[in-house]
Amino acid sequence: MNATLSGVFAELKSELYAGLESAIDKKDIHFLDSAGDLFQDETQREVGSLFASLSALGLADSSNNADILYLGLEQFALISPSQWESAWQSPWGPVEVRRLKTHTLGIQPTLGIQLNSFGRFDFSNQQEAWEPGPMFLGRGQKMSLLDLWSDNNKLSKISGLEDRVSAQGIQRFKNALLTLSKISSLRDTDLHHLTKELQSLSVQRLAMESRLRRQTKKLKVTGPLAPLFANIFKKDPHTTIIEQEFCESESTALWGAQALKGAL
């Protein structure tokens, strides 16, 4: 798997080197792996780098007394800073990757919306990803979980999305949802009610799974989508909500700086 990723990894590294050439010497550029260690030109570290930012979220939290629920644009994950694991169940089979204990939640931001075997609305197990993306961006052709919040101003204010939201895409999503409702067992034509029900279903599943899976009593909720999904945790006295859009990159930079200082 490292060999499979090596070509893409080398290409990205060369682009980074070229982009930073005028600002920093190549020998001073370091990369972070999932174990929280730095590397430069070493091979066989490509797979580990896939989980580096999630590990950094836990490692950069010096308190180490709470699990971290990361609500990112591409994934929802629960990280346990006090525990390590070495097995990753990849799509190609089990792989040894040392990283902080991380659980990928069943609810994900780009899960498809469909009818289950009872003719009721549910979420699929397939993520639609960001290429072409959710329908509210204008290019996507399939409904996804995030489309349910397409009318919410908080979604359009997220960095990277503020200038991409498409009114035409939002209307196309609404039309698709109503069309699917007509063949469902509910036949609900109240778009507002239907949207709120599906939002509630997704948030309740998210809260329940994170509660059952967390390893500590305390929980920290963060990530760019925290403003949309974290309200359900506000009444939990053991949960802290940190609305920090760039927490993943900031944690990577913070832990990278600490790791570099320790290596010198």
KADABEL-V696842 format. One record per residue. N is the residue number from 0. RES is the residue in one letter. PHI is phi as a letter, one per 30 degrees, with the letter a starting at -180 (NA if undefined). Layout:
# KADABEL-V696842
n/res/phi
N/RES/PHI
N/RES/PHI
This chain:
# KADABEL-V696842
n/res/phi
0/M/NA
1/N/d
2/A/d
3/T/d
4/L/d
5/S/d
6/G/d
7/V/d
8/F/d
9/A/d
10/E/d
11/L/d
12/K/d
13/S/d
14/E/d
15/L/d
16/Y/e
17/A/d
18/G/d
19/L/c
20/E/e
21/S/d
22/A/c
23/I/a
24/D/d
25/K/e
26/K/d
27/D/c
28/I/c
29/H/b
30/F/c
31/L/c
32/D/c
33/S/d
34/A/d
35/G/i
36/D/c
37/L/c
38/F/a
39/Q/b
40/D/c
41/E/d
42/T/c
43/Q/i
44/R/b
45/E/d
46/V/d
47/G/d
48/S/d
49/L/d
50/F/c
51/A/d
52/S/d
53/L/d
54/S/d
55/A/d
56/L/e
57/G/d
58/L/d
59/A/d
60/D/d
61/S/d
62/S/d
63/N/h
64/N/c
65/A/b
66/D/d
67/I/c
68/L/c
69/Y/c
70/L/c
71/G/c
72/L/d
73/E/c
74/Q/a
75/F/c
76/A/b
77/L/c
78/I/c
79/S/c
80/P/d
81/S/c
82/Q/b
83/W/c
84/E/b
85/S/b
86/A/c
87/W/b
88/Q/d
89/S/d
90/P/d
91/W/c
92/G/k
93/P/d
94/V/b
95/E/d
96/V/b
97/R/d
98/R/a
99/L/d
100/K/e
101/T/b
102/H/c
103/T/d
104/L/d
105/G/d
106/I/d
107/Q/b
108/P/d
109/T/c
110/L/d
111/G/d
112/I/c
113/Q/a
114/L/c
115/N/d
116/S/d
117/F/c
118/G/i
119/R/c
120/F/d
121/D/a
122/F/c
123/S/d
124/N/c
125/Q/c
126/Q/d
127/E/d
128/A/i
129/W/c
130/E/b
131/P/d
132/G/j
133/P/e
134/M/d
135/F/d
136/L/d
137/G/j
138/R/c
139/G/d
140/Q/c
141/K/b
142/M/d
143/S/b
144/L/e
145/L/d
146/D/d
147/L/d
148/W/c
149/S/d
150/D/d
151/N/d
152/N/d
153/K/d
154/L/d
155/S/d
156/K/c
157/I/d
158/S/e
159/G/j
160/L/c
161/E/e
162/D/c
163/R/c
164/V/d
165/S/c
166/A/d
167/Q/d
168/G/d
169/I/d
170/Q/d
171/R/d
172/F/d
173/K/d
174/N/d
175/A/d
176/L/d
177/L/d
178/T/d
179/L/d
180/S/d
181/K/d
182/I/c
183/S/d
184/S/d
185/L/d
186/R/h
187/D/d
188/T/c
189/D/d
190/L/e
191/H/d
192/H/d
193/L/d
194/T/d
195/K/d
196/E/d
197/L/d
198/Q/d
199/S/d
200/L/d
201/S/d
202/V/d
203/Q/d
204/R/d
205/L/d
206/A/d
207/M/d
208/E/d
209/S/d
210/R/d
211/L/d
212/R/c
213/R/d
214/Q/c
215/T/b
216/K/d
217/K/c
218/L/b
219/K/c
220/V/c
221/T/b
222/G/j
223/P/d
224/L/c
225/A/e
226/P/e
227/L/d
228/F/c
229/A/d
230/N/e
231/I/d
232/F/c
233/K/d
234/K/d
235/D/d
236/P/d
237/H/c
238/T/c
239/T/c
240/I/c
241/I/c
242/E/d
243/Q/b
244/E/e
245/F/c
246/C/d
247/E/d
248/S/d
249/E/d
250/S/d
251/T/d
252/A/d
253/L/d
254/W/d
255/G/e
256/A/d
257/Q/d
258/A/d
259/L/d
260/K/d
261/G/d
262/A/d
263/L/d
